[in-house]
Amino acid sequence: MGSFKKNLLTGGVAGYVGTCVIYPIDLLKTNVQASKESSVVQVARSLVRHEGIRGLYKGLGSNLAFVVLEKALKLSANDYFRGVLGERHFKTKYWKTGGRDLPAHLSALAGGLTGTVQVVATNPMEIVKIRLQMMQGKGIANPIIMNTAAATTVSSPFILTGGIGAVQVIKSLGIRGLYRGSHITLMRDVPYGLMFFTLYADIKHRLRNKETNVTSFPNILSAGMIAGMVAAALTTPIDCLKTRYQSVEGAKFKNFQQVFTTTVKERGYSGLFRGWKPRAVIIGSLFAIMLLTYEAQKRFITGTEEES
């Protein structure tokens, strides 16, 4: 099992690279799920018309700080849990040698534990990101706008984003507010981690070169993309509900049941899958790029392949 600190660093770099590449699509997905616009094209046109191309990167700077921490935690935690479970199962700390792979049920357990741990960083990151992304074309008369359902805004071509906007959101929410909806985040991240890391490990193993026992970088990219898209598509309903609950509009919802029943009433059950296509592309691309970067760094540092 590699150094946890080393994996934390490589995971952070991987998260940084992946997020910069796919952020515009993520912003569009968030707006589709939480706004009245029904398609990515409508949201993109509206955003570019009001804010220009730069609007597609609204909130990226402040989001990166959280992303680096969250992705570093996710990838390093999964490696850690796989290592611990592998050592116990194979009765040796050198279980990765000889091409031995973690059994599917233990791989799933490691992924589920990873999903649980990462919520510590994921929830604050996502609630700040959602609030910043949803401030489309609005000025801010008072920071409280980000913490109430009935808050008003002053029309202005200026929008408070970036580091200043993030600070305003954090101040208005407080520590407790940053973890609003964390139970819904858990409902999404645990199943996601369970599905993603199990699928990724299995696909990566199947694509491994039988002679060298090494998975090529293109195949790592493919494994990450496929696993990410499948897990993302299947967890879209919870992600959609979480986005509404954590947005400014979400202050009117008292609990998960209320946001669920309201969403179904307004949009139908099909509305729970609103934004599933961009979400699948976003998550699939993000994890493909992240894992490629992560594996490349580990191979460079150690000189050998390490399984994620």
VEXDREN-2710 file (C-alpha; in Angstrom, 1 decimal):
% VEXDREN-2710
k/r/px/py/pz
1/MET/0.0/0.0/0.0
2/GLY/1.5/3.3/-1.1
3/SER/2.0/6.3/1.2
4/PHE/-1.3/7.9/2.2
5/LYS/0.3/11.4/2.0
6/LYS/1.7/10.7/-1.4
7/ASN/-1.6/9.5/-2.7
8/LEU/-3.3/12.5/-1.2
9/LEU/-1.0/14.8/-3.1
10/THR/-1.3/12.9/-6.4
11/GLY/-5.1/12.8/-5.9
12/GLY/-5.2/16.5/-5.4
13/VAL/-3.3/17.2/-8.7
14/ALA/-5.5/14.7/-10.5
15/GLY/-8.7/16.5/-9.2
16/TYR/-7.3/19.9/-10.2
17/VAL/-6.6/18.8/-13.8
18/GLY/-9.9/17.0/-14.2
19/THR/-12.0/19.8/-12.8
20/CYS/-10.5/22.5/-15.0
21/VAL/-11.3/20.5/-18.1
22/ILE/-15.0/19.6/-17.4
23/TYR/-16.1/22.5/-15.2
24/PRO/-18.3/24.3/-17.9
25/ILE/-20.4/21.2/-18.5
26/ASP/-20.8/20.8/-14.7
27/LEU/-22.1/24.4/-14.4
28/LEU/-24.6/23.7/-17.2
29/LYS/-25.8/20.5/-15.5
30/THR/-26.3/22.3/-12.2
31/ASN/-28.4/25.0/-13.8
32/VAL/-30.5/22.5/-15.7
33/GLN/-31.3/20.6/-12.5
34/ALA/-32.1/23.6/-10.4
35/SER/-33.7/26.1/-12.8
36/LYS/-36.8/26.3/-15.0
37/GLU/-34.8/25.8/-18.2
38/SER/-35.3/22.3/-19.5
39/SER/-32.3/21.7/-21.7
40/VAL/-28.5/22.2/-21.6
41/VAL/-28.7/24.1/-24.9
42/GLN/-31.2/26.6/-23.4
43/VAL/-29.1/27.1/-20.3
44/ALA/-25.9/27.5/-22.3
45/ARG/-27.5/30.1/-24.6
46/SER/-28.9/32.1/-21.7
47/LEU/-25.7/32.0/-19.8
48/VAL/-23.5/33.0/-22.7
49/ARG/-26.0/35.8/-23.7
50/HIS/-25.9/37.3/-20.2
51/GLU/-22.4/36.7/-19.1
52/GLY/-20.3/35.7/-22.1
53/ILE/-18.0/32.7/-22.4
54/ARG/-16.4/33.6/-19.1
55/GLY/-19.7/32.8/-17.5
56/LEU/-19.1/29.1/-18.2
57/TYR/-16.2/29.2/-15.7
58/LYS/-18.2/31.1/-13.0
59/GLY/-17.1/29.9/-9.5
60/LEU/-14.2/27.8/-10.8
61/GLY/-11.5/29.5/-8.8
62/SER/-13.1/29.1/-5.4
63/ASN/-14.4/25.7/-6.3
64/LEU/-10.9/24.4/-7.0
65/ALA/-9.8/24.7/-3.4
66/PHE/-12.5/22.3/-2.3
67/VAL/-12.1/20.1/-5.3
68/VAL/-8.4/19.5/-4.7
69/LEU/-9.2/18.4/-1.1
70/GLU/-12.3/16.3/-2.0
71/LYS/-10.7/14.4/-5.0
72/ALA/-7.5/13.9/-3.1
73/LEU/-9.5/12.5/-0.2
74/LYS/-11.6/10.3/-2.5
75/LEU/-8.7/8.7/-4.4
76/SER/-6.3/8.3/-1.5
77/ALA/-9.1/7.0/0.8
78/ASN/-10.0/4.4/-1.8
79/ASP/-6.4/3.3/-2.1
80/TYR/-6.1/3.2/1.7
81/PHE/-9.3/1.1/2.2
82/ARG/-8.4/-1.3/-0.6
83/GLY/-5.0/-1.7/0.9
84/VAL/-6.3/-2.4/4.4
85/LEU/-9.0/-4.9/3.1
86/GLY/-6.5/-6.5/0.8
87/GLU/-3.9/-7.1/3.5
88/ARG/-6.6/-8.7/5.7
89/HIS/-8.0/-10.8/3.0
90/PHE/-4.7/-12.1/1.6
91/LYS/-2.9/-12.1/4.9
92/THR/0.0/-10.1/3.5
93/LYS/0.8/-6.5/2.9
94/TYR/2.2/-7.5/-0.5
95/TRP/-1.1/-8.8/-1.9
96/LYS/-0.9/-6.6/-5.0
97/THR/2.1/-8.5/-6.3
98/GLY/1.5/-11.4/-8.6
99/GLY/-1.6/-9.8/-10.3
100/ARG/-4.0/-10.7/-7.4
101/ASP/-7.0/-8.5/-7.4
102/LEU/-9.3/-7.5/-4.5
103/PRO/-12.6/-9.6/-4.6
104/ALA/-15.6/-7.7/-5.9
105/HIS/-17.4/-7.6/-2.5
106/LEU/-14.3/-6.1/-0.8
107/SER/-13.8/-3.6/-3.7
108/ALA/-17.4/-2.5/-3.3
109/LEU/-16.9/-2.1/0.5
110/ALA/-13.8/0.0/-0.1
111/GLY/-15.8/2.2/-2.5
112/GLY/-18.7/2.6/-0.1
113/LEU/-16.4/3.5/2.8
114/THR/-14.7/6.0/0.5
115/GLY/-18.1/7.6/-0.4
116/THR/-18.8/7.9/3.3
117/VAL/-15.5/9.6/4.2
118/GLN/-15.5/12.0/1.3
119/VAL/-18.8/13.7/2.4
120/VAL/-16.8/15.7/4.9
121/ALA/-15.2/17.6/2.0
122/THR/-17.9/17.0/-0.7
123/ASN/-20.9/18.7/1.0
124/PRO/-19.3/22.1/1.8
125/MET/-17.7/22.1/-1.7
126/GLU/-20.9/21.3/-3.5
127/ILE/-23.2/23.7/-1.6
128/VAL/-20.8/26.6/-2.2
129/LYS/-20.4/25.6/-5.9
130/ILE/-24.2/25.3/-6.4
131/ARG/-24.9/28.7/-4.8
132/LEU/-22.2/30.4/-7.0
133/GLN/-23.3/28.7/-10.2
134/MET/-26.9/29.6/-9.6
135/MET/-26.2/33.3/-9.2
136/GLN/-26.7/33.8/-12.9
137/GLY/-27.2/37.5/-13.9
138/LYS/-28.0/38.6/-10.3
139/GLY/-26.4/41.2/-8.2
140/ILE/-26.2/40.7/-4.5
141/ALA/-27.9/43.2/-2.2
142/ASN/-27.1/41.2/0.9
143/PRO/-25.2/38.0/1.6
144/ILE/-28.3/36.6/3.2
145/ILE/-29.6/36.0/-0.4
146/MET/-27.7/32.8/-0.3
147/ASN/-29.3/31.5/2.8
148/THR/-33.0/32.2/2.5
149/ALA/-35.8/31.3/0.1
150/ALA/-37.4/34.7/0.1
151/ALA/-34.3/36.8/-0.4
152/THR/-34.4/39.5/-3.0
153/THR/-31.7/40.7/-5.5
154/VAL/-30.9/43.9/-7.2
155/SER/-30.5/43.7/-11.0
156/SER/-27.0/44.4/-12.0
157/PRO/-24.5/43.4/-14.7
158/PHE/-22.1/42.7/-11.8
159/ILE/-22.2/39.3/-10.2
160/LEU/-20.3/38.4/-7.1
161/THR/-18.3/35.3/-7.8
162/GLY/-14.8/33.8/-7.3
163/GLY/-13.1/34.0/-4.0
164/ILE/-15.2/36.9/-2.8
165/GLY/-18.5/35.2/-3.7
166/ALA/-17.3/32.0/-2.0
167/VAL/-16.5/33.9/1.2
168/GLN/-19.9/35.5/1.2
169/VAL/-21.6/32.1/0.7
170/ILE/-19.6/30.6/3.6
171/LYS/-20.3/33.5/5.9
172/SER/-24.0/33.5/5.2
173/LEU/-24.3/29.7/5.7
174/GLY/-22.0/29.1/8.6
175/ILE/-20.5/25.7/9.5
176/ARG/-23.9/24.1/10.0
177/GLY/-25.3/25.5/6.7
178/LEU/-22.3/24.1/4.8
179/TYR/-23.4/20.6/5.8
180/ARG/-27.1/21.2/4.9
181/GLY/-28.3/18.2/3.0
182/SER/-25.3/16.1/3.9
183/HIS/-27.6/13.1/4.5
184/ILE/-28.7/13.4/0.8
185/THR/-25.0/13.7/-0.3
186/LEU/-24.4/10.4/1.6
187/MET/-27.3/8.8/-0.2
188/ARG/-25.6/9.7/-3.5
189/ASP/-21.9/9.3/-2.7
190/VAL/-22.0/5.9/-0.9
191/PRO/-23.8/4.1/-3.8
192/TYR/-21.7/6.0/-6.3
193/GLY/-18.5/5.0/-4.7
194/LEU/-19.6/1.4/-4.3
195/MET/-20.5/1.2/-8.0
196/PHE/-17.7/3.3/-9.5
197/PHE/-14.7/1.8/-7.8
198/THR/-16.0/-1.8/-8.2
199/LEU/-16.6/-1.3/-11.9
200/TYR/-13.4/0.6/-12.5
201/ALA/-11.3/-2.1/-10.9
202/ASP/-13.0/-4.8/-12.8
203/ILE/-12.8/-3.1/-16.2
204/LYS/-9.2/-2.1/-15.6
205/HIS/-8.4/-5.7/-14.8
206/ARG/-10.1/-7.0/-17.9
207/LEU/-8.2/-4.5/-20.1
208/ARG/-4.9/-5.3/-18.5
209/ASN/-2.1/-6.7/-20.7
210/LYS/-1.9/-10.4/-19.9
211/GLU/1.8/-10.6/-20.5
212/THR/3.0/-7.5/-18.6
213/ASN/0.1/-7.3/-16.1
214/VAL/-0.1/-3.6/-16.7
215/THR/-3.1/-1.5/-17.9
216/SER/-2.2/1.0/-20.6
217/PHE/-3.1/4.7/-20.2
218/PRO/-5.7/4.6/-22.9
219/ASN/-7.4/1.6/-21.2
220/ILE/-7.3/3.4/-17.8
221/LEU/-9.0/6.3/-19.5
222/SER/-11.6/4.0/-21.0
223/ALA/-12.2/2.2/-17.7
224/GLY/-12.6/5.5/-15.8
225/MET/-15.0/6.9/-18.4
226/ILE/-17.3/3.8/-18.5
227/ALA/-17.4/3.3/-14.8
228/GLY/-18.0/7.0/-14.2
229/MET/-20.8/7.3/-16.7
230/VAL/-22.7/4.2/-15.4
231/ALA/-22.4/5.2/-11.8
232/ALA/-23.3/8.8/-12.5
233/ALA/-26.4/8.0/-14.6
234/LEU/-27.7/5.6/-11.9
235/THR/-27.3/8.2/-9.1
236/THR/-28.8/11.1/-11.0
237/PRO/-32.1/11.2/-9.2
238/ILE/-30.4/11.7/-5.8
239/ASP/-28.1/14.2/-7.3
240/CYS/-31.0/16.1/-8.8
241/LEU/-32.8/16.2/-5.4
242/LYS/-29.6/17.2/-3.6
243/THR/-29.0/20.1/-6.0
244/ARG/-32.5/21.5/-5.5
245/TYR/-32.2/21.0/-1.7
246/GLN/-28.9/22.8/-1.5
247/SER/-29.7/25.7/-3.9
248/VAL/-31.1/29.0/-2.7
249/GLU/-34.6/27.7/-3.6
250/GLY/-34.0/24.7/-1.4
251/ALA/-34.4/26.8/1.8
252/LYS/-38.1/26.2/1.5
253/PHE/-37.7/22.4/1.7
254/LYS/-37.7/21.1/5.3
255/ASN/-36.6/17.6/4.5
256/PHE/-35.8/15.0/1.9
257/GLN/-39.3/13.8/1.5
258/GLN/-40.6/17.3/0.8
259/VAL/-38.1/18.0/-1.9
260/PHE/-38.8/14.6/-3.4
261/THR/-42.6/15.0/-3.5
262/THR/-42.4/18.5/-4.8
263/THR/-40.0/17.6/-7.6
264/VAL/-42.2/14.6/-8.7
265/LYS/-45.3/16.8/-8.5
266/GLU/-43.7/19.6/-10.6
267/ARG/-41.7/17.5/-13.1
268/GLY/-43.0/14.0/-12.8
269/TYR/-40.7/11.0/-12.1
270/SER/-38.9/11.6/-15.4
271/GLY/-37.8/14.9/-13.8
272/LEU/-35.7/13.1/-11.4
273/PHE/-33.4/12.2/-14.3
274/ARG/-33.2/15.8/-15.5
275/GLY/-29.6/16.5/-16.5
276/TRP/-28.5/12.8/-16.5
277/LYS/-26.8/13.0/-19.8
278/PRO/-24.5/16.0/-19.0
279/ARG/-24.0/14.5/-15.5
280/ALA/-22.8/11.2/-17.1
281/VAL/-20.5/13.0/-19.5
282/ILE/-19.2/15.2/-16.7
283/ILE/-18.5/12.5/-14.2
284/GLY/-17.3/10.0/-16.7
285/SER/-14.8/12.5/-18.2
286/LEU/-13.8/13.9/-14.8
287/PHE/-12.9/10.5/-13.4
288/ALA/-11.3/9.3/-16.6
289/ILE/-9.0/12.3/-16.6
290/MET/-8.5/12.2/-12.9
291/LEU/-7.6/8.5/-12.8
292/LEU/-5.3/8.8/-15.8
293/THR/-3.5/11.7/-14.1
294/TYR/-3.4/9.8/-10.8
295/GLU/-2.1/6.5/-12.2
296/ALA/0.5/8.4/-14.3
297/GLN/1.8/10.2/-11.2
298/LYS/2.0/7.0/-9.2
299/ARG/3.9/5.2/-11.9
300/PHE/6.3/8.1/-12.3
301/ILE/6.9/8.2/-8.5
302/THR/7.1/4.5/-7.8
303/GLY/8.2/3.2/-11.2
304/THR/5.5/0.5/-11.1
305/GLU/1.8/0.2/-11.6
306/GLU/-0.4/0.6/-8.5
307/GLU/-4.0/-0.4/-8.7
308/SER/-6.6/2.2/-7.7
END
